[in-house]
Amino acid sequence: MEQNAEILKKAIRGSLKIIEQDREKEIISRRFGLTGRKETLEQIGEMLSITRERVRQLEKAILIRLQIAAEEGQIPELAPAEKLLIRNLTEMGRIAKTSALADKVYGRKTTASERTGITFIATFSKSLTIIEENDKYYGAIGIADYGNSLDIRIKVDEIVKVIRENKQPMTIDELDEKLNYEHPDHIKAIASVSKLLSTLNGLWGLAKWPSVNPKNIRDKIFVILEAHKEPMHFSDIAKEIKESNFKRKNVTVQAIHNELIKDSRFVLIGRGIYALSSWGYKKGTISDIIRSILEKSDEPLSREEIVKQVLKMRKVKETTVLLNLQNKKLFKKVDKNLYTLV
């Protein structure tokens, strides 16, 4: 990957040679953070004793000059860098967040100046498209042949709209059925540019949805149980969270147990075993469960049927159910093996 780093460095050095005046080189270097931290128009203006607007005008003029030079082939070092970036973007779905592209090209976690160096090259390259970062989009770079900045933002918004209208997270394959793209990877790449979306365990949804972007312990518990699709012991839930892809996953078993007790979405159905209330489980004692079963029945039920139904709702021993059934204040025997409510 050192070879890739050298290709990009040469492209940056070759581009800066086109800029003759030292003051203009200073402006571009500081604006893109090529030698350190990115600086604002105001900061550069104060340093050079010129107005913010004058810095903006000079920056724009320099970039236009670089674009013309690139189109006329005056920057020979640029072509290998463009080829390198396009090859990696093709593998990533034609567009990628700048940070993700830089990490792939360098083969490691990159520095801010390395990432801004790639942005600098893409800014005046006719082969590449820049998506500027704002509240809706991450800073990204795409292959120009597949759309300009506006085209890409429209595609991003379209994916967000489909997910929002679906009202629940979707897989890339589900999105592919509703959208017209050559390959599902293109959808995944475009979706990754949106700050309004998040992904978890192969599902894409709105960033505000806990199912794809859990921000607290309770939401993470919910996601784990949803994915597991069956009741779990609280210690196993803690283990799953620690082994998950969550951003913050350093939790204690006791913290998990405390949150399970507090949240109505979770129902204790056995010794330390919890299920989701959305699965049909209800809070209450074994006697409460028996009572609800008998209330729903139009006729007395056999002991075996009551046990069978309770065990669907609770992870307890059969004898526990039978002991609760002997509560004569709540239940009465109407035949050898039939029970009803008092």
N, C-alpha and C positions, 0 to 999 in steps of 0.2 A: 504493500500500500504506500510505501515511501515514494515509489515511482509516480503514483497518482498525485501525491502532495507536491512533488517537484513540477509536474505538468501544470498544476494550478498556479504555483508560485511564478513560473515563467510567464504565464498568461497575464498575471497581474503586473509583473515588472514590464513586460512588453507593452501593455496598455498605458501604463504611466509614462513611458517614453514619448508617447504621442503628445502628452501635455508638456508644453515647453516652459511655461512660467512656473516658478517655484511656488508662488502664492496659490495658483490654481491646483497644483499637486497637493499642497497643504490642505486646501478645502476638500478635495475629493477624499484624500486619505483620512481626514478627520470625520467627514460625513459618513463614510462607510466603515470606520473603525479598522482600517487596514493595518495600522501599526499599534492599535490599542483600543480604547473605549470609543464607541460612537458618540459624536457630539452634535448638539442641536445647532440650528441656524444662529440662534442668539449667542451661544457660547463661542462659535467661530467668529461671528461678527465682532464681539467684544475683543477677541484676541487680535484680530486684524484691523480693528478700529474702523469698521464699515457697518452699514445697517444690515439687519436681518434680511430685508428684501434684496439687497445687493448680493448677499451670499447666495440666496435662492436663484437669482438670475445667472450668476456665474456658474453655479452647479449645473443648471439646466443647459447652459451653453457648452460646458465641458462634455456633458454626456451626449449631446447632439454631435459634437465633434468626434467623440469616440465611436458612435454609431456609424457615422460616415466612413471613418477610417476602417472599421470592421468590415463594412460592406465592400469597400474598395480593396480589401486584402492587405492593408497596411500594417496589420498586426499578425504576423505569421504564427506567433505563439498561441493565438486564440483558437485556431482550428483543432489542435489536439485536445484542448480543454473542453471545447464544445462537444467533441466526439465522446470524450470520457463521461461528461454529464448526461448526454443523451442516451448513451448505452445503459447507464444506471437508472435513468428515469424510465426507460422502456421496460426494464425488469421490475420496476416498482409500480407500473400501471399508468405511465405517461406523465404523472404529476406527483409531487411529494412535498411534504413540509420541508422547508429549507434545512431544519435541524436533522431530520431523518435522512435526507439526501446527503448531507455533509458527512454524517456518521457512516453511511454506507460507502461513500467514496474513499474516506480515510481509513475505514476499517476499525474505527474506535470512536469513543466519545470525543467530540471535537470542542475546540475552544470557540469563544465568541468571534474572535478575529478570523478564524478559519471559516466559520459559517458566513460572516459578512463578506469574506473574499469571494465566495461562490456567488453571493447575491450581486456583488459588484460586476463580475463577469457576465452574469445573466442579464443585468440591467441594459447593457448596450449590445447584447448578442441578438442577431435577427433570428437565430434558431431556437431561442428560449423565451419563455413568458414568465413575467413576475406577477405574483399576487401579493400585494402589500398587506401587512397585518393590520387588523382593526378589531372592533368588538365582535364581529361575526366570523372573520376568517383568520387562520394562522398564516404567517408569512410562508409562501410556497413558490416553487418553481416548476414550470411545465414545459413540455415540448411545443414549440410555437405552431407546428403543423396541425396540431389537434385543437387549437383554439387560443384566442387571445385572453387577456385578463377578464374582460367582460363575459366572454363565452363560458369560461370556467366558473365564474361566480354564479351565473345563471344555472349551470348544471348542479352546483352545490346546493343552491336554493331549492331546486327541483327535488333533490333527494330528501332534504329536510321536510319539504311539504308532504311527500309521500309517507314518510315515517310519522309525521304529526297527524295526518289524516287516518293512519292505521291505528293510532291511539295505543300502540304497544310495540315493544322492540321487534325488529325484523332481522332475519339472516340476510347475508349478501345474496343468496340464491332467491329468496323471496323478493328482494328488491329488484333482482334481475328480471323476474317475471313481469314486473310492472313498468320497467324502464327499457329503453332501447339502446343497448351498448353492445359492442363487439364481444366483450369478455367481462365476467363479474369482477375481475381484478381492477378494471377501470372504475367501476362503481366504488369499490373499496378505497381506491386512491383518492378519488374526488371527495368522498365522504370524510376522509381523514383531514381535509383542509378546513372543515367547518368547526368552529368553536361551539356551535349550538348542539353538536352531536357528541356522543360518547359510545364506546364499545366495550363489551365485557363478555367473555366466554362465547365469542362468535355472534353475539347479538348487537345490533346497532339501534340506538334510541336517542331521545332528546337528553341533553346533558343534565336536565333537571329531574330526570326519572331515576329514582334510587336503584332500580333493577339493573341499570347499566353504569351508574355512577354513584355507588353508595358512599355517603359521606360520614356516616356514624356507625357505631357498632350494631345498632338494631337493624339498620338497612343491610349491613353485611350478613347478619344472621339470616335475614329474609332471603337474600340472594342465594345463600348456601342451601337452605332448605328447599327453595324453589328448584334449584338445579338437581338436588338429591332426589326429590320427588317422593320422599317417604320420611317418617319420623326419625329423629336422631337424638342421641344423648348429648347433653350440653358440652361434655369434654371432647366429643368427636367434632362438634361444630367449631370449637376453639381450634382444634388441630387443622380442620379444613381452611379456616380463615388464615392461619399462619402459612399454609402452603398455597394460598391463592395468588391471583394476580392483582389484588387490591393494592392501592398506593400505600396505605398505612395498615399494616396487619399484625403489629406487635400488641397482642391482647392477652389478658390472663383468663384462665378458666372461670375464676370468680366473677370477673367483669361480665363475661358472657352469660353466666347464670343470673346475675342481677338484672340484666337487660331483658332476658327472657321472661322474668317474673313481671316486669313492669308493663310490657307491651301486649295489648289485647290481640295482636295478630298471632301470638304464640300460645299454644294450649299444652299444659302438662298432661300427658296421657299415661305416664308410667313413672318409675323411679328415675328421675333425671331425664326422661325422654320427652321431647317436645315435637309438636306438629303445628302446621299452619291452620288457623281457623277457617281459611278459605277452602280447605279440603273437606269441610263438613264437621270438623271436631268442635266441641263446645266445652267451655269451662264448667267445672262442677265435680262433685264427689261421685263415686260409683253409684250411690243411691240416687243422686240426681239424674244420672244417665239412665238407670233402670226406669225411673219415673217418667222421663221423657219418651222412652221407648213404649211404655204401656199407654201413655196418653195418646200416642199416635195410632195405636192399634184399636180396631173396632171390637175386638174380642180378647178374652184372656189368652195369654201366651204360655207355651210350655217352658219349663226350666231350661231346656236345651236351647230353645230359640232365643230366650233372653240372654243366656251366656254368649251365644254366637254373635248377637248384635252388639253386646257390650264390648266384646273383644275386638270388634271392628273399630271401636272408638277409644279403647284404652289398652295399653300394654300391661296387663295385670294377669295374675294367676286366676284360673277358673274358680278355685276355692274362695278367692276374695269376692268374686261376684256372688257366689252362693251364700256367703256369710251376710252380705248386705241384703240379699233377698229375704233373709229371715227376720228383717225388721218389721214387726207386726203393726207398728204405728203407721207404716207407709204401704205395706203390701199384704195381701191376703191370698190364701190358697183357696181356690174354688173347686178344686178337684184333686185327684191324686197328684197330678203333675202340672196343673194350670194355675197361673197367678194373674191377679189384677190389682188395681189400686184400691186402697182402703176408702 
